Amino acid sequence: MKNIVFKLWLFGCLMLATGVQLAPVKPDKVLLKNVTLIDGTGMPAKNNMDILLQGDRIVSITPTGR
């Protein structure tokens, strides 16, 4: 029994020492690079596009390399 308690204690100490995060962190901005964009209007897909997301909003859509 003491062996199991020691192993759990050691595991907890290692997690604290290494800074392991138990919850995912959402980045503020995400850039999707070189994607194919299908906008749902029936127009042909646009290749090689960059889409910048901030939070839950699309900030910009530009051709890759601009």
Secondary structure, DSSP 8 states (H G I E B T S, - for coil): -HHHHHHHHHHHHHHHHHT--SS----SEEEEEEEEE--SSSS--EEEEEEEEETTEEEEEEETT-
